[in-house]
Amino acid sequence: MPSDRKPAFDRILLKISGEALMGDQSYGIQPEVLKGVAGAIADVAKMGVQVAVVVGAGNIFRGAQARGMDRATGDYVGMLATVMNAVSLQEAIEKHGVTTRVQSAIPMSQLAEPYIRRRAIRHLEKGRVVIFGAGTGNPFFTTDTAAALRAMEIGAQVLLKATKVDGIYDKDPKKHGDARRYKTVTFTDALRQDLHVMDATAFALCRDNEMPIIVFNMTTPNNIAAVLTNEAVHTRVVRDTDKTEYA
């Protein structure tokens, strides 16, 4: 359930990997997982937060890893797969009583609106969740980059990157028992230590535009709302004028 505490942000961009919808399957969308993710997003929208979402497609097709296929072609197929996830997520969120719109960077009028920045902002102002599909509409750019770009375009106050770990560590916590989690880490320190917060293009875009990034564990129930009310474990990537701190 949503917290009674006031959210720290009014408008957010949530980046979800396609794998987050896969659950314990090896492919596709697991209905119960989709329902849980949709419910968490709907809860945040009901708190009065304007929510935009970018979803990946690793559960269906990953263009960069397509064998025997031209990279550009593979990326286009991957973009189409993100729209499949976006439409599925739209239906699931609306079952929780929150109006949702899908906007696609590749025109497909029978499934989604075209991406129009001003229309997306207007939907957000009306309390609708907006899901951006088809990445940036261009090959060679990841959905991380699409998330960073859309966050800037819609004036989001923060980019939330949903993962399977509860933040950013100085070492892989699955391999190193002495790994330490950062409470905050500056963009420069994250680059210097090669922490792989997101792909380089997306990270540089956020750094250059001083877009804060919050990395958190999506698998914990109701964690999106908890992050926004500062009640969940997470790591924040901050401006270089701030400082890096361990938790």
BALUMTOR-99742 format. One record per residue (C-alpha): residue number from 1; residue in three letters; x, y, z. Coordinates in pm, whole numbers, plus 50000, padded with zeros to 5 digits. Layout:
N
<node num="NUM" residu="ALA" c1="X" c2="Y" c3="Z"/>
...
This chain:
247
<node num="1" residu="MET" c1="50000" c2="50000" c3="50000"/>
<node num="2" residu="PRO" c1="50117" c2="50360" c3="49941"/>
<node num="3" residu="SER" c1="50285" c2="50533" c3="50233"/>
<node num="4" residu="ASP" c1="50121" c2="50822" c3="50420"/>
<node num="5" residu="ARG" c1="50446" c2="51016" c3="50383"/>
<node num="6" residu="LYS" c1="50471" c2="51278" c3="50110"/>
<node num="7" residu="PRO" c1="50671" c2="51162" c3="49805"/>
<node num="8" residu="ALA" c1="51001" c2="51342" c3="49749"/>
<node num="9" residu="PHE" c1="50929" c2="51393" c3="49377"/>
<node num="10" residu="ASP" c1="50631" c2="51510" c3="49174"/>
<node num="11" residu="ARG" c1="50734" c2="51365" c3="48837"/>
<node num="12" residu="ILE" c1="50950" c2="51057" c3="48781"/>
<node num="13" residu="LEU" c1="51080" c2="50840" c3="48499"/>
<node num="14" residu="LEU" c1="51093" c2="50472" c3="48590"/>
<node num="15" residu="LYS" c1="51320" c2="50244" c3="48389"/>
<node num="16" residu="ILE" c1="51223" c2="49875" c3="48405"/>
<node num="17" residu="SER" c1="51414" c2="49598" c3="48231"/>
<node num="18" residu="GLY" c1="51222" c2="49347" c3="48026"/>
<node num="19" residu="GLU" c1="51371" c2="49076" c3="48249"/>
<node num="20" residu="ALA" c1="51179" c2="49226" c3="48542"/>
<node num="21" residu="LEU" c1="50857" c2="49102" c3="48380"/>
<node num="22" residu="MET" c1="50991" c2="48753" c3="48317"/>
<node num="23" residu="GLY" c1="50987" c2="48627" c3="48676"/>
<node num="24" residu="ASP" c1="51139" c2="48279" c3="48704"/>
<node num="25" residu="GLN" c1="51065" c2="48198" c3="48341"/>
<node num="26" residu="SER" c1="51332" c2="48190" c3="48072"/>
<node num="27" residu="TYR" c1="51124" c2="48391" c3="47825"/>
<node num="28" residu="GLY" c1="50821" c2="48615" c3="47800"/>
<node num="29" residu="ILE" c1="50597" c2="48772" c3="48062"/>
<node num="30" residu="GLN" c1="50494" c2="48602" c3="48385"/>
<node num="31" residu="PRO" c1="50136" c2="48718" c3="48462"/>
<node num="32" residu="GLU" c1="50176" c2="48739" c3="48839"/>
<node num="33" residu="VAL" c1="50498" c2="48938" c3="48807"/>
<node num="34" residu="LEU" c1="50335" c2="49174" c3="48557"/>
<node num="35" residu="LYS" c1="50043" c2="49221" c3="48795"/>
<node num="36" residu="GLY" c1="50278" c2="49304" c3="49083"/>
<node num="37" residu="VAL" c1="50482" c2="49556" c3="48883"/>
<node num="38" residu="ALA" c1="50165" c2="49719" c3="48752"/>
<node num="39" residu="GLY" c1="50021" c2="49742" c3="49101"/>
<node num="40" residu="ALA" c1="50336" c2="49907" c3="49233"/>
<node num="41" residu="ILE" c1="50325" c2="50167" c3="48954"/>
<node num="42" residu="ALA" c1="49953" c2="50227" c3="49008"/>
<node num="43" residu="ASP" c1="50010" c2="50281" c3="49381"/>
<node num="44" residu="VAL" c1="50266" c2="50551" c3="49308"/>
<node num="45" residu="ALA" c1="50030" c2="50723" c3="49063"/>
<node num="46" residu="LYS" c1="49757" c2="50718" c3="49328"/>
<node num="47" residu="MET" c1="49996" c2="50901" c3="49561"/>
<node num="48" residu="GLY" c1="49979" c2="51194" c3="49319"/>
<node num="49" residu="VAL" c1="50315" c2="51133" c3="49154"/>
<node num="50" residu="GLN" c1="50330" c2="51181" c3="48777"/>
<node num="51" residu="VAL" c1="50477" c2="50856" c3="48644"/>
<node num="52" residu="ALA" c1="50644" c2="50788" c3="48310"/>
<node num="53" residu="VAL" c1="50789" c2="50446" c3="48232"/>
<node num="54" residu="VAL" c1="51043" c2="50309" c3="47987"/>
<node num="55" residu="VAL" c1="51046" c2="49930" c3="47963"/>
<node num="56" residu="GLY" c1="51312" c2="49714" c3="47800"/>
<node num="57" residu="ALA" c1="51265" c2="49395" c3="47601"/>
<node num="58" residu="GLY" c1="51529" c2="49152" c3="47727"/>
<node num="59" residu="ASN" c1="51254" c2="48906" c3="47816"/>
<node num="60" residu="ILE" c1="51159" c2="48881" c3="47448"/>
<node num="61" residu="PHE" c1="51441" c2="48994" c3="47222"/>
<node num="62" residu="ARG" c1="51776" c2="49165" c3="47275"/>
<node num="63" residu="GLY" c1="51892" c2="49324" c3="46950"/>
<node num="64" residu="ALA" c1="52257" c2="49364" c3="47049"/>
<node num="65" residu="GLN" c1="52285" c2="48987" c3="47100"/>
<node num="66" residu="ALA" c1="52094" c2="48872" c3="46790"/>
<node num="67" residu="ARG" c1="52310" c2="48619" c3="46610"/>
<node num="68" residu="GLY" c1="52345" c2="48630" c3="46233"/>
<node num="69" residu="MET" c1="52146" c2="48951" c3="46211"/>
<node num="70" residu="ASP" c1="52258" c2="49299" c3="46118"/>
<node num="71" residu="ARG" c1="52284" c2="49510" c3="46436"/>
<node num="72" residu="ALA" c1="52047" c2="49778" c3="46312"/>
<node num="73" residu="THR" c1="51786" c2="49517" c3="46214"/>
<node num="74" residu="GLY" c1="51825" c2="49343" c3="46548"/>
<node num="75" residu="ASP" c1="51777" c2="49671" c3="46733"/>
<node num="76" residu="TYR" c1="51459" c2="49747" c3="46540"/>
<node num="77" residu="VAL" c1="51318" c2="49405" c3="46632"/>
<node num="78" residu="GLY" c1="51409" c2="49476" c3="46993"/>
<node num="79" residu="MET" c1="51226" c2="49808" c3="46976"/>
<node num="80" residu="LEU" c1="50913" c2="49631" c3="46856"/>
<node num="81" residu="ALA" c1="50945" c2="49392" c3="47150"/>
<node num="82" residu="THR" c1="50947" c2="49687" c3="47393"/>
<node num="83" residu="VAL" c1="50609" c2="49790" c3="47255"/>
<node num="84" residu="MET" c1="50476" c2="49442" c3="47331"/>
<node num="85" residu="ASN" c1="50586" c2="49487" c3="47691"/>
<node num="86" residu="ALA" c1="50451" c2="49842" c3="47704"/>
<node num="87" residu="VAL" c1="50104" c2="49742" c3="47584"/>
<node num="88" residu="SER" c1="50095" c2="49448" c3="47826"/>
<node num="89" residu="LEU" c1="50197" c2="49676" c3="48113"/>
<node num="90" residu="GLN" c1="49937" c2="49933" c3="48010"/>
<node num="91" residu="GLU" c1="49654" c2="49683" c3="48038"/>
<node num="92" residu="ALA" c1="49782" c2="49556" c3="48373"/>
<node num="93" residu="ILE" c1="49807" c2="49908" c3="48521"/>
<node num="94" residu="GLU" c1="49458" c2="50001" c3="48401"/>
<node num="95" residu="LYS" c1="49321" c2="49696" c3="48581"/>
<node num="96" residu="HIS" c1="49436" c2="49876" c3="48897"/>
<node num="97" residu="GLY" c1="49222" c2="50176" c3="48807"/>
<node num="98" residu="VAL" c1="49487" c2="50412" c3="48666"/>
<node num="99" residu="THR" c1="49448" c2="50549" c3="48314"/>
<node num="100" residu="THR" c1="49757" c2="50475" c3="48105"/>
<node num="101" residu="ARG" c1="49887" c2="50575" c3="47766"/>
<node num="102" residu="VAL" c1="50153" c2="50409" c3="47550"/>
<node num="103" residu="GLN" c1="50357" c2="50633" c3="47322"/>
<node num="104" residu="SER" c1="50579" c2="50472" c3="47061"/>
<node num="105" residu="ALA" c1="50886" c2="50623" c3="46896"/>
<node num="106" residu="ILE" c1="50802" c2="50405" c3="46592"/>
<node num="107" residu="PRO" c1="50454" c2="50487" c3="46456"/>
<node num="108" residu="MET" c1="50199" c2="50208" c3="46504"/>
<node num="109" residu="SER" c1="49869" c2="50387" c3="46542"/>
<node num="110" residu="GLN" c1="49655" c2="50082" c3="46613"/>
<node num="111" residu="LEU" c1="49853" c2="50004" c3="46929"/>
<node num="112" residu="ALA" c1="49997" c2="50329" c3="47059"/>
<node num="113" residu="GLU" c1="50009" c2="50703" c3="47021"/>
<node num="114" residu="PRO" c1="50311" c2="50849" c3="46843"/>
<node num="115" residu="TYR" c1="50566" c2="50997" c3="47079"/>
<node num="116" residu="ILE" c1="50485" c2="51368" c3="47112"/>
<node num="117" residu="ARG" c1="50660" c2="51542" c3="47399"/>
<node num="118" residu="ARG" c1="50389" c2="51798" c3="47475"/>
<node num="119" residu="ARG" c1="50115" c2="51536" c3="47463"/>
<node num="120" residu="ALA" c1="50312" c2="51313" c3="47701"/>
<node num="121" residu="ILE" c1="50349" c2="51600" c3="47948"/>
<node num="122" residu="ARG" c1="49978" c2="51677" c3="47922"/>
<node num="123" residu="HIS" c1="49891" c2="51314" c3="47999"/>
<node num="124" residu="LEU" c1="50115" c2="51329" c3="48306"/>
<node num="125" residu="GLU" c1="49953" c2="51651" c3="48423"/>
<node num="126" residu="LYS" c1="49616" c2="51477" c3="48401"/>
<node num="127" residu="GLY" c1="49739" c2="51197" c3="48626"/>
<node num="128" residu="ARG" c1="49783" c2="50935" c3="48354"/>
<node num="129" residu="VAL" c1="50077" c2="50698" c3="48353"/>
<node num="130" residu="VAL" c1="50272" c2="50727" c3="48027"/>
<node num="131" residu="ILE" c1="50473" c2="50430" c3="47896"/>
<node num="132" residu="PHE" c1="50731" c2="50505" c3="47629"/>
<node num="133" residu="GLY" c1="50786" c2="50220" c3="47383"/>
<node num="134" residu="ALA" c1="51026" c2="50153" c3="47095"/>
<node num="135" residu="GLY" c1="51325" c2="50308" c3="47270"/>
<node num="136" residu="THR" c1="51448" c2="50623" c3="47097"/>
<node num="137" residu="GLY" c1="51327" c2="50498" c3="46760"/>
<node num="138" residu="ASN" c1="51688" c2="50461" c3="46645"/>
<node num="139" residu="PRO" c1="51920" c2="50159" c3="46638"/>
<node num="140" residu="PHE" c1="52242" c2="50151" c3="46841"/>
<node num="141" residu="PHE" c1="52077" c2="50317" c3="47140"/>
<node num="142" residu="THR" c1="51964" c2="50116" c3="47442"/>
<node num="143" residu="THR" c1="51647" c2="50156" c3="47644"/>
<node num="144" residu="ASP" c1="51868" c2="50304" c3="47919"/>
<node num="145" residu="THR" c1="51948" c2="50585" c3="47678"/>
<node num="146" residu="ALA" c1="51579" c2="50616" c3="47589"/>
<node num="147" residu="ALA" c1="51498" c2="50647" c3="47960"/>
<node num="148" residu="ALA" c1="51758" c2="50920" c3="48011"/>
<node num="149" residu="LEU" c1="51641" c2="51108" c3="47701"/>
<node num="150" residu="ARG" c1="51271" c2="51092" c3="47789"/>
<node num="151" residu="ALA" c1="51345" c2="51194" c3="48149"/>
<node num="152" residu="MET" c1="51507" c2="51514" c3="48021"/>
<node num="153" residu="GLU" c1="51233" c2="51580" c3="47767"/>
<node num="154" residu="ILE" c1="50941" c2="51553" c3="48008"/>
<node num="155" residu="GLY" c1="51114" c2="51741" c3="48289"/>
<node num="156" residu="ALA" c1="51132" c2="51446" c3="48529"/>
<node num="157" residu="GLN" c1="51294" c2="51526" c3="48863"/>
<node num="158" residu="VAL" c1="51462" c2="51187" c3="48892"/>
<node num="159" residu="LEU" c1="51532" c2="50871" c3="48693"/>
<node num="160" residu="LEU" c1="51452" c2="50556" c3="48889"/>
<node num="161" residu="LYS" c1="51641" c2="50250" c3="48764"/>
<node num="162" residu="ALA" c1="51480" c2="49929" c3="48883"/>
<node num="163" residu="THR" c1="51721" c2="49637" c3="48933"/>
<node num="164" residu="LYS" c1="51747" c2="49310" c3="49124"/>
<node num="165" residu="VAL" c1="51984" c2="49454" c3="49386"/>
<node num="166" residu="ASP" c1="51921" c2="49725" c3="49644"/>
<node num="167" residu="GLY" c1="52164" c2="49981" c3="49509"/>
<node num="168" residu="ILE" c1="52515" c2="50032" c3="49374"/>
<node num="169" residu="TYR" c1="52807" c2="49847" c3="49534"/>
<node num="170" residu="ASP" c1="53181" c2="49898" c3="49509"/>
<node num="171" residu="LYS" c1="53211" c2="49528" c3="49415"/>
<node num="172" residu="ASP" c1="52973" c2="49262" c3="49294"/>
<node num="173" residu="PRO" c1="52786" c2="49166" c3="49615"/>
<node num="174" residu="LYS" c1="52716" c2="48819" c3="49475"/>
<node num="175" residu="LYS" c1="53088" c2="48746" c3="49444"/>
<node num="176" residu="HIS" c1="53237" c2="48950" c3="49729"/>
<node num="177" residu="GLY" c1="53117" c2="48924" c3="50087"/>
<node num="178" residu="ASP" c1="53289" c2="49251" c3="50176"/>
<node num="179" residu="ALA" c1="53111" c2="49454" c3="49907"/>
<node num="180" residu="ARG" c1="52988" c2="49789" c3="50038"/>
<node num="181" residu="ARG" c1="52677" c2="49969" c3="49921"/>
<node num="182" residu="TYR" c1="52690" c2="50336" c3="49839"/>
<node num="183" residu="LYS" c1="52431" c2="50569" c3="49989"/>
<node num="184" residu="THR" c1="52528" c2="50832" c3="49733"/>
<node num="185" residu="VAL" c1="52788" c2="50829" c3="49458"/>
<node num="186" residu="THR" c1="52884" c2="51117" c3="49231"/>
<node num="187" residu="PHE" c1="52878" c2="51080" c3="48855"/>
<node num="188" residu="THR" c1="53255" c2="51124" c3="48837"/>
<node num="189" residu="ASP" c1="53322" c2="50860" c3="49104"/>
<node num="190" residu="ALA" c1="53086" c2="50616" c3="48934"/>
<node num="191" residu="LEU" c1="53273" c2="50665" c3="48607"/>
<node num="192" residu="ARG" c1="53617" c2="50646" c3="48770"/>
<node num="193" residu="GLN" c1="53530" c2="50320" c3="48945"/>
<node num="194" residu="ASP" c1="53351" c2="50178" c3="48639"/>
<node num="195" residu="LEU" c1="53041" c2="50094" c3="48841"/>
<node num="196" residu="HIS" c1="52819" c2="50024" c3="48535"/>
<node num="197" residu="VAL" c1="52515" c2="50210" c3="48664"/>
<node num="198" residu="MET" c1="52376" c2="50211" c3="48309"/>
<node num="199" residu="ASP" c1="52521" c2="50222" c3="47961"/>
<node num="200" residu="ALA" c1="52777" c2="50495" c3="47890"/>
<node num="201" residu="THR" c1="52560" c2="50706" c3="47659"/>
<node num="202" residu="ALA" c1="52269" c2="50715" c3="47904"/>
<node num="203" residu="PHE" c1="52498" c2="50786" c3="48197"/>
<node num="204" residu="ALA" c1="52673" c2="51071" c3="48016"/>
<node num="205" residu="LEU" c1="52337" c2="51224" c3="47924"/>
<node num="206" residu="CYS" c1="52227" c2="51220" c3="48289"/>
<node num="207" residu="ARG" c1="52561" c2="51356" c3="48407"/>
<node num="208" residu="ASP" c1="52566" c2="51641" c3="48157"/>
<node num="209" residu="ASN" c1="52211" c2="51744" c3="48249"/>
<node num="210" residu="GLU" c1="52248" c2="51680" c3="48624"/>
<node num="211" residu="MET" c1="51965" c2="51428" c3="48625"/>
<node num="212" residu="PRO" c1="51980" c2="51234" c3="48954"/>
<node num="213" residu="ILE" c1="51955" c2="50856" c3="48928"/>
<node num="214" residu="ILE" c1="51818" c2="50627" c3="49199"/>
<node num="215" residu="VAL" c1="51903" c2="50257" c3="49180"/>
<node num="216" residu="PHE" c1="51682" c2="50025" c3="49385"/>
<node num="217" residu="ASN" c1="51551" c2="49669" c3="49410"/>
<node num="218" residu="MET" c1="51233" c2="49623" c3="49209"/>
<node num="219" residu="THR" c1="51169" c2="49272" c3="49340"/>
<node num="220" residu="THR" c1="51081" c2="49399" c3="49689"/>
<node num="221" residu="PRO" c1="50703" c2="49459" c3="49711"/>
<node num="222" residu="ASN" c1="50591" c2="49825" c3="49708"/>
<node num="223" residu="ASN" c1="50951" c2="49939" c3="49676"/>
<node num="224" residu="ILE" c1="50885" c2="50215" c3="49421"/>
<node num="225" residu="ALA" c1="50663" c2="50403" c3="49665"/>
<node num="226" residu="ALA" c1="50905" c2="50329" c3="49949"/>
<node num="227" residu="VAL" c1="51194" c2="50478" c3="49753"/>
<node num="228" residu="LEU" c1="50997" c2="50794" c3="49683"/>
<node num="229" residu="THR" c1="50922" c2="50840" c3="50054"/>
<node num="230" residu="ASN" c1="51282" c2="50754" c3="50151"/>
<node num="231" residu="GLU" c1="51173" c2="50437" c3="50331"/>
<node num="232" residu="ALA" c1="51362" c2="50189" c3="50113"/>
<node num="233" residu="VAL" c1="51727" c2="50099" c3="50070"/>
<node num="234" residu="HIS" c1="51869" c2="50253" c3="49753"/>
<node num="235" residu="THR" c1="52166" c2="50437" c3="49605"/>
<node num="236" residu="ARG" c1="52146" c2="50783" c3="49456"/>
<node num="237" residu="VAL" c1="52382" c2="50903" c3="49183"/>
<node num="238" residu="VAL" c1="52435" c2="51272" c3="49249"/>
<node num="239" residu="ARG" c1="52606" c2="51580" c3="49103"/>
<node num="240" residu="ASP" c1="52980" c2="51618" c3="49141"/>
<node num="241" residu="THR" c1="52920" c2="51914" c3="49372"/>
<node num="242" residu="ASP" c1="52776" c2="51664" c3="49622"/>
<node num="243" residu="LYS" c1="52979" c2="51379" c3="49771"/>
<node num="244" residu="THR" c1="53013" c2="51002" c3="49761"/>
<node num="245" residu="GLU" c1="52909" c2="50826" c3="50082"/>
<node num="246" residu="TYR" c1="52883" c2="50462" c3="50185"/>
<node num="247" residu="ALA" c1="52567" c2="50343" c3="50355"/>
